Amino acid sequence: MERSAPLAEPPPTRMRAGPADRQPAAAAGIHDVEVWRLDCARHQGAGRVFDSALDVPERARLRAMRRADVRLRFSAGRWLVRRILARRLGCTEAEVELAVGAHGRPSLAAGGIDFNLSHAGSLVVLALSTTRVGIDVEVTNRTTDWRAIARRFFSPVEFAAIEACDEAERRTAFFRAWTRKEAFVKALGTGLATGFSRFDVSIGPRPALTGARIDGVEASEWSIRDLEPGPGHLGAVAVHTTRPRVRTHDIEP
Ligand SMILES: CC(C)(COP(=O)(O)OP(=O)(O)OC[C@H]1O[C@@H](n2cnc3c(N)ncnc32)[C@H](O)[C@@H]1OP(=O)(O)O)[C@@H](O)C(=O)NCCC(=O)NCCS
Protein backbone atom coordinates (compact mmCIF):
# COMPACT_ATOMS: atom_id res chain seq x y z
CA MET A 1 0.00 0.00 0.00
CA GLU A 2 1.31 3.42 -0.79
CA ARG A 3 0.11 6.89 -0.18
CA SER A 4 0.29 9.95 -2.30
CA ALA A 5 0.18 13.19 -0.40
CA PRO A 6 -2.18 15.79 -1.89
CA LEU A 7 -0.54 18.61 -3.77
CA ALA A 8 0.67 21.56 -1.75
CA GLU A 9 -0.33 19.99 1.53
CA PRO A 10 1.65 21.23 4.48
CA PRO A 11 1.10 18.51 7.13
CA PRO A 12 3.70 15.76 7.62
CA THR A 13 3.87 12.91 5.13
CA ARG A 14 3.54 9.63 7.00
CA MET A 15 5.43 6.52 6.04
CA ARG A 16 3.25 3.54 5.19
CA ALA A 17 4.21 -0.09 4.73
CA GLY A 18 3.34 -1.65 1.42
CA PRO A 19 4.21 -3.47 -1.78
CA ALA A 20 4.74 -0.32 -3.84
CA ASP A 21 8.26 -1.38 -4.71
CA ARG A 22 6.86 -4.39 -6.55
CA GLN A 23 5.31 -2.18 -9.24
CA PRO A 24 6.99 -2.58 -12.63
CA ALA A 25 9.46 0.26 -13.00
CA ALA A 26 7.98 1.42 -16.30
CA ALA A 27 4.45 1.61 -14.87
CA ALA A 28 5.54 3.25 -11.63
CA GLY A 29 7.40 6.05 -13.36
CA ILE A 30 9.05 8.81 -11.36
CA HIS A 31 6.73 10.98 -9.32
CA ASP A 32 7.83 14.38 -8.18
CA VAL A 33 9.36 12.90 -5.04
CA GLU A 34 9.49 9.30 -3.89
CA VAL A 35 10.62 8.68 -0.33
CA TRP A 36 11.72 5.15 0.57
CA ARG A 37 12.26 4.04 4.14
CA LEU A 38 14.18 1.06 5.44
CA ASP A 39 14.27 0.23 9.15
CA CYS A 40 17.52 -1.65 9.80
CA ALA A 41 16.30 -2.68 13.27
CA ARG A 42 13.98 -5.15 11.53
CA HIS A 43 16.74 -6.55 9.32
CA GLN A 44 19.72 -7.11 11.58
CA GLY A 45 20.52 -10.35 9.76
CA ALA A 46 20.51 -8.79 6.29
CA GLY A 47 24.09 -7.51 6.42
CA ARG A 48 25.29 -9.85 3.68
CA VAL A 49 22.47 -8.86 1.35
CA PHE A 50 23.23 -5.18 1.90
CA ASP A 51 27.01 -5.65 1.65
CA SER A 52 26.61 -7.37 -1.73
CA ALA A 53 25.54 -4.00 -3.18
CA LEU A 54 28.79 -2.25 -2.26
CA ASP A 55 31.46 -1.38 -4.80
CA VAL A 56 35.18 -1.45 -4.01
CA PRO A 57 35.54 2.07 -2.52
CA GLU A 58 32.38 1.51 -0.45
CA ARG A 59 33.76 -1.76 0.88
CA ALA A 60 36.86 0.15 1.99
CA ARG A 61 34.64 2.67 3.78
CA LEU A 62 32.72 -0.14 5.43
CA ARG A 63 35.91 -1.74 6.74
CA ALA A 64 36.83 1.52 8.47
CA MET A 65 33.54 1.61 10.40
CA ARG A 66 33.73 0.11 13.84
CA ARG A 67 30.14 0.08 15.08
CA ALA A 68 27.99 -2.76 13.79
CA ASP A 69 24.85 -0.58 13.62
CA VAL A 70 26.67 2.09 11.60
CA ARG A 71 28.06 -0.54 9.22
CA LEU A 72 24.63 -2.05 8.70
CA ARG A 73 23.05 1.34 8.10
CA PHE A 74 25.73 2.36 5.62
CA SER A 75 25.49 -0.76 3.48
CA ALA A 76 21.68 -0.73 3.76
CA GLY A 77 21.72 2.82 2.34
CA ARG A 78 23.85 1.85 -0.64
CA TRP A 79 21.73 -1.26 -1.22
CA LEU A 80 18.59 0.89 -1.12
CA VAL A 81 19.98 3.44 -3.60
CA ARG A 82 21.06 0.78 -6.11
CA ARG A 83 17.89 -1.28 -5.72
CA ILE A 84 15.56 1.61 -6.43
CA LEU A 85 17.67 3.17 -9.17
CA ALA A 86 18.09 -0.20 -10.90
CA ARG A 87 14.32 -0.59 -11.02
CA ARG A 88 13.85 2.87 -12.44
CA LEU A 89 16.58 2.41 -15.04
CA GLY A 90 15.69 -1.16 -15.93
CA CYS A 91 19.18 -2.46 -15.20
CA THR A 92 20.89 -4.54 -12.53
CA GLU A 93 22.06 -3.07 -9.24
CA ALA A 94 25.67 -3.65 -10.28
CA GLU A 95 25.13 -1.55 -13.42
CA VAL A 96 24.02 1.52 -11.44
CA GLU A 97 27.01 3.83 -11.64
CA LEU A 98 27.29 6.51 -8.97
CA ALA A 99 29.41 9.65 -9.01
CA VAL A 100 30.49 11.79 -6.05
CA GLY A 101 30.35 15.62 -6.06
CA ALA A 102 32.94 18.04 -4.72
CA HIS A 103 31.31 18.05 -1.29
CA GLY A 104 30.76 14.31 -1.18
CA ARG A 105 27.20 14.24 -2.58
CA PRO A 106 26.53 10.95 -4.38
CA SER A 107 24.55 11.15 -7.62
CA LEU A 108 23.65 8.98 -10.58
CA ALA A 109 26.59 9.24 -13.00
CA ALA A 110 24.27 9.22 -16.03
CA GLY A 111 22.03 11.97 -14.55
CA GLY A 112 18.29 12.25 -15.24
CA ILE A 113 17.21 11.17 -11.75
CA ASP A 114 18.33 12.89 -8.60
CA PHE A 115 18.44 11.18 -5.23
CA ASN A 116 19.56 11.81 -1.70
CA LEU A 117 20.03 9.58 1.32
CA SER A 118 19.89 10.12 5.05
CA HIS A 119 20.27 7.85 8.06
CA ALA A 120 19.62 8.27 11.76
CA GLY A 121 19.05 5.72 14.48
CA SER A 122 18.09 2.51 12.70
CA LEU A 123 16.42 4.31 9.80
CA VAL A 124 17.66 4.85 6.27
CA VAL A 125 15.60 7.07 3.98
CA LEU A 126 16.04 7.75 0.29
CA ALA A 127 14.41 10.56 -1.72
CA LEU A 128 14.21 10.25 -5.48
CA SER A 129 13.07 12.84 -8.01
CA THR A 130 13.55 14.14 -11.53
CA THR A 131 14.47 17.50 -10.01
CA ARG A 132 16.97 18.37 -7.31
CA VAL A 133 16.08 16.80 -3.97
CA GLY A 134 17.50 16.56 -0.45
CA ILE A 135 16.39 14.61 2.59
CA ASP A 136 17.25 14.52 6.28
CA VAL A 137 16.14 12.45 9.26
CA GLU A 138 17.17 12.98 12.84
CA VAL A 139 16.67 11.13 16.11
CA THR A 140 14.84 13.57 18.36
CA ASN A 141 14.90 11.72 21.67
CA ARG A 142 18.64 12.04 22.23
CA THR A 143 20.28 14.50 24.57
CA THR A 144 20.94 17.65 22.59
CA ASP A 145 21.64 21.20 23.67
CA TRP A 146 19.34 22.37 20.91
CA ARG A 147 19.35 25.98 22.06
CA ALA A 148 23.14 26.26 21.76
CA ILE A 149 23.03 24.64 18.31
CA ALA A 150 20.21 26.91 17.14
CA ARG A 151 21.97 30.01 18.45
CA ARG A 152 25.17 29.06 16.66
CA PHE A 153 23.83 27.82 13.32
CA PHE A 154 20.38 29.27 12.70
CA SER A 155 19.58 32.74 11.39
CA PRO A 156 18.52 35.32 14.00
CA VAL A 157 14.97 35.21 12.57
CA GLU A 158 14.72 31.45 13.05
CA PHE A 159 16.24 31.52 16.52
CA ALA A 160 13.80 34.20 17.60
CA ALA A 161 10.87 32.23 16.15
CA ILE A 162 11.86 29.11 18.12
CA GLU A 163 12.23 31.12 21.32
CA ALA A 164 8.77 32.55 20.70
CA CYS A 165 7.21 29.05 20.75
CA ASP A 166 5.73 27.63 23.94
CA GLU A 167 8.43 26.03 26.08
CA ALA A 168 6.99 22.54 25.47
CA GLU A 169 7.14 23.02 21.69
CA ARG A 170 10.62 24.47 21.32
CA ARG A 171 12.55 21.23 21.10
CA THR A 172 10.28 19.86 18.35
CA ALA A 173 10.39 23.25 16.60
CA PHE A 174 14.18 23.05 16.64
CA PHE A 175 14.28 19.56 15.10
CA ARG A 176 11.66 20.51 12.52
CA ALA A 177 13.77 23.51 11.52
CA TRP A 178 17.01 21.50 11.56
CA THR A 179 15.68 18.77 9.26
CA ARG A 180 14.15 21.34 6.91
CA LYS A 181 17.46 23.19 6.74
CA GLU A 182 19.63 20.13 6.35
CA ALA A 183 17.36 18.67 3.67
CA PHE A 184 17.77 21.94 1.74
CA VAL A 185 21.58 22.07 1.96
CA LYS A 186 21.72 18.41 1.00
CA ALA A 187 19.67 19.19 -2.08
CA LEU A 188 22.13 21.95 -2.97
CA GLY A 189 24.96 19.47 -2.41
CA THR A 190 27.22 21.80 -0.47
CA GLY A 191 26.13 20.36 2.88
CA LEU A 192 26.88 22.20 6.06
CA ALA A 193 29.46 24.32 4.18
CA THR A 194 26.48 26.30 2.78
CA GLY A 195 26.18 28.18 6.06
CA PHE A 196 22.93 27.53 7.88
CA SER A 197 22.40 31.21 8.63
CA ARG A 198 22.35 32.14 4.91
CA PHE A 199 18.79 30.99 4.45
CA ASP A 200 15.60 30.78 6.50
CA VAL A 201 13.03 28.05 6.90
CA SER A 202 9.64 28.42 8.53
CA ILE A 203 9.45 27.34 12.15
CA GLY A 204 5.72 26.61 12.38
CA PRO A 205 3.69 23.69 11.03
CA ARG A 206 3.80 24.82 7.37
CA PRO A 207 7.22 23.86 6.06
CA ALA A 208 8.80 26.35 3.64
CA LEU A 209 12.05 27.92 2.55
CA THR A 210 11.20 31.52 3.41
CA GLY A 211 14.37 33.28 2.30
CA ALA A 212 17.84 32.63 0.88
CA ARG A 213 20.95 34.77 0.68
CA ILE A 214 22.85 32.37 -1.58
CA ASP A 215 23.94 33.18 -5.15
CA GLY A 216 21.72 31.49 -7.71
CA VAL A 217 19.11 30.35 -5.19
CA GLU A 218 15.55 31.69 -5.43
CA ALA A 219 13.65 30.60 -2.31
CA SER A 220 10.25 30.73 -4.01
CA GLU A 221 11.34 27.96 -6.42
CA TRP A 222 11.79 25.47 -3.58
CA SER A 223 9.39 23.41 -1.49
CA ILE A 224 9.87 21.59 1.77
CA ARG A 225 7.73 18.81 3.21
CA ASP A 226 7.96 17.32 6.69
CA LEU A 227 8.23 13.59 7.21
CA GLU A 228 7.30 11.49 10.22
CA PRO A 229 9.61 8.57 9.58
CA GLY A 230 9.00 6.73 12.87
CA PRO A 231 8.79 7.09 16.64
CA GLY A 232 11.55 9.29 18.02
CA HIS A 233 12.48 10.58 14.56
CA LEU A 234 11.63 13.63 12.48
CA GLY A 235 12.51 14.28 8.89
CA ALA A 236 12.09 16.62 5.94
CA VAL A 237 12.52 16.62 2.21
CA ALA A 238 13.46 19.69 0.12
CA VAL A 239 12.73 19.72 -3.59
CA HIS A 240 13.35 22.19 -6.39
CA THR A 241 9.76 22.57 -7.49
CA THR A 242 6.80 24.64 -6.36
CA ARG A 243 4.25 21.79 -6.30
CA PRO A 244 5.81 18.60 -5.09
CA ARG A 245 3.82 15.41 -4.85
CA VAL A 246 5.45 13.23 -2.22
CA ARG A 247 4.86 9.48 -2.15
CA THR A 248 6.25 7.44 0.68
CA HIS A 249 7.01 3.73 0.78
CA ASP A 250 8.61 1.14 3.00
CA ILE A 251 10.99 -1.39 1.53
CA GLU A 252 12.38 -4.72 2.80
CA PRO A 253 15.50 -6.58 1.69
C1 LIG B 1 26.11 15.97 3.89
C2 LIG B 1 26.01 16.23 5.37
C3 LIG B 1 25.08 17.42 5.55
C4 LIG B 1 25.47 14.92 5.98
O1 LIG B 1 25.04 15.06 7.27
P1 LIG B 1 24.62 13.87 8.30
O2 LIG B 1 23.48 14.35 9.10
O3 LIG B 1 25.85 13.44 8.97
O4 LIG B 1 24.20 12.62 7.44
P2 LIG B 1 22.90 12.12 6.69
O5 LIG B 1 22.67 10.75 7.17
O6 LIG B 1 21.73 13.04 6.71
O7 LIG B 1 23.39 12.08 5.18
C5 LIG B 1 24.48 11.32 4.81
C6 LIG B 1 24.32 10.93 3.36
O8 LIG B 1 24.15 12.10 2.57
C7 LIG B 1 24.82 11.91 1.33
N1 LIG B 1 25.79 13.01 1.22
C8 LIG B 1 27.11 13.02 1.48
N2 LIG B 1 27.61 14.25 1.22
C9 LIG B 1 26.58 15.01 0.81
C10 LIG B 1 26.47 16.37 0.38
N3 LIG B 1 27.51 17.20 0.34
N4 LIG B 1 25.24 16.84 0.03
C11 LIG B 1 24.17 16.02 0.05
N5 LIG B 1 24.22 14.72 0.44
C12 LIG B 1 25.41 14.23 0.81
C13 LIG B 1 25.47 10.53 1.36
O9 LIG B 1 24.61 9.64 0.68
C14 LIG B 1 25.52 10.22 2.84
O10 LIG B 1 25.35 8.87 3.16
P3 LIG B 1 26.41 7.73 2.78
O11 LIG B 1 27.75 8.31 3.06
O12 LIG B 1 26.06 6.60 3.65
O13 LIG B 1 26.16 7.45 1.34
C15 LIG B 1 27.37 16.60 6.00
O14 LIG B 1 28.17 15.46 6.11
C16 LIG B 1 28.14 17.62 5.16
O15 LIG B 1 27.95 18.81 5.24
N6 LIG B 1 29.04 17.16 4.29
C17 LIG B 1 29.79 18.00 3.40
C18 LIG B 1 31.24 17.88 3.75
C19 LIG B 1 32.10 18.62 2.74
O16 LIG B 1 31.82 19.74 2.35
N7 LIG B 1 33.14 17.95 2.31
C20 LIG B 1 34.01 18.53 1.33
C21 LIG B 1 35.17 17.68 1.05
S1 LIG B 1 34.65 16.09 0.43
Ligand as a Chemical Component Dictionary entry (heavy atoms), coordinates in Angstrom:
data_LIG
# 
_chem_comp.id                   LIG 
_chem_comp.type                 NON-POLYMER 
_chem_comp.pdbx_formal_charge   0 
_chem_comp.three_letter_code    LIG 
# 
loop_
_chem_comp_atom.comp_id 
_chem_comp_atom.atom_id 
_chem_comp_atom.alt_atom_id 
_chem_comp_atom.type_symbol 
_chem_comp_atom.charge 
_chem_comp_atom.model_Cartn_x 
_chem_comp_atom.model_Cartn_y 
_chem_comp_atom.model_Cartn_z 
_chem_comp_atom.pdbx_ordinal 
LIG C1  C1  C 0 26.115 15.966 3.894 1  
LIG C2  C2  C 0 26.009 16.234 5.367 2  
LIG C3  C3  C 0 25.076 17.416 5.555 3  
LIG C4  C4  C 0 25.471 14.923 5.983 4  
LIG O1  O1  O 0 25.038 15.058 7.272 5  
LIG P1  P1  P 0 24.625 13.870 8.300 6  
LIG O2  O2  O 0 23.484 14.353 9.104 7  
LIG O3  O3  O 0 25.852 13.440 8.972 8  
LIG O4  O4  O 0 24.201 12.617 7.438 9  
LIG P2  P2  P 0 22.899 12.118 6.694 10 
LIG O5  O5  O 0 22.672 10.746 7.174 11 
LIG O6  O6  O 0 21.730 13.043 6.712 12 
LIG O7  O7  O 0 23.386 12.079 5.182 13 
LIG C5  C5  C 0 24.479 11.318 4.814 14 
LIG C6  C6  C 0 24.317 10.928 3.362 15 
LIG O8  O8  O 0 24.145 12.098 2.566 16 
LIG C7  C7  C 0 24.818 11.909 1.331 17 
LIG N1  N1  N 0 25.793 13.005 1.218 18 
LIG C8  C8  C 0 27.112 13.019 1.480 19 
LIG N2  N2  N 0 27.610 14.246 1.222 20 
LIG C9  C9  C 0 26.576 15.009 0.805 21 
LIG C10 C10 C 0 26.470 16.372 0.383 22 
LIG N3  N3  N 0 27.509 17.199 0.343 23 
LIG N4  N4  N 0 25.236 16.838 0.027 24 
LIG C11 C11 C 0 24.170 16.021 0.046 25 
LIG N5  N5  N 0 24.219 14.716 0.439 26 
LIG C12 C12 C 0 25.409 14.231 0.809 27 
LIG C13 C13 C 0 25.466 10.534 1.357 28 
LIG O9  O9  O 0 24.609 9.638  0.679 29 
LIG C14 C14 C 0 25.521 10.223 2.836 30 
LIG O10 O10 O 0 25.351 8.871  3.156 31 
LIG P3  P3  P 0 26.413 7.733  2.777 32 
LIG O11 O11 O 0 27.753 8.312  3.063 33 
LIG O12 O12 O 0 26.057 6.596  3.645 34 
LIG O13 O13 O 0 26.162 7.450  1.343 35 
LIG C15 C15 C 0 27.366 16.601 5.996 36 
LIG O14 O14 O 0 28.170 15.455 6.110 37 
LIG C16 C16 C 0 28.137 17.616 5.157 38 
LIG O15 O15 O 0 27.954 18.810 5.244 39 
LIG N6  N6  N 0 29.042 17.155 4.295 40 
LIG C17 C17 C 0 29.795 18.003 3.403 41 
LIG C18 C18 C 0 31.236 17.880 3.747 42 
LIG C19 C19 C 0 32.101 18.620 2.736 43 
LIG O16 O16 O 0 31.821 19.738 2.353 44 
LIG N7  N7  N 0 33.145 17.945 2.311 45 
LIG C20 C20 C 0 34.006 18.526 1.330 46 
LIG C21 C21 C 0 35.173 17.675 1.049 47 
LIG S1  S1  S 0 34.650 16.092 0.430 48 
# 
loop_
_chem_comp_bond.comp_id 
_chem_comp_bond.atom_id_1 
_chem_comp_bond.atom_id_2 
_chem_comp_bond.value_order 
_chem_comp_bond.pdbx_ordinal 
LIG C1  C2  SING 1  
LIG C2  C3  SING 2  
LIG C2  C4  SING 3  
LIG C2  C15 SING 4  
LIG C4  O1  SING 5  
LIG O1  P1  SING 6  
LIG P1  O2  DOUB 7  
LIG P1  O3  SING 8  
LIG P1  O4  SING 9  
LIG O4  P2  SING 10 
LIG P2  O5  DOUB 11 
LIG P2  O6  SING 12 
LIG P2  O7  SING 13 
LIG O7  C5  SING 14 
LIG C5  C6  SING 15 
LIG C6  O8  SING 16 
LIG C6  C14 SING 17 
LIG O8  C7  SING 18 
LIG C7  N1  SING 19 
LIG C7  C13 SING 20 
LIG N1  C8  SING 21 
LIG N1  C12 SING 22 
LIG C8  N2  DOUB 23 
LIG N2  C9  SING 24 
LIG C9  C10 SING 25 
LIG C9  C12 DOUB 26 
LIG C10 N3  SING 27 
LIG C10 N4  DOUB 28 
LIG N4  C11 SING 29 
LIG C11 N5  DOUB 30 
LIG N5  C12 SING 31 
LIG C13 O9  SING 32 
LIG C13 C14 SING 33 
LIG C14 O10 SING 34 
LIG O10 P3  SING 35 
LIG P3  O11 DOUB 36 
LIG P3  O12 SING 37 
LIG P3  O13 SING 38 
LIG C15 O14 SING 39 
LIG C15 C16 SING 40 
LIG C16 O15 DOUB 41 
LIG C16 N6  SING 42 
LIG N6  C17 SING 43 
LIG C17 C18 SING 44 
LIG C18 C19 SING 45 
LIG C19 O16 DOUB 46 
LIG C19 N7  SING 47 
LIG N7  C20 SING 48 
LIG C20 C21 SING 49 
LIG C21 S1  SING 50 
# 
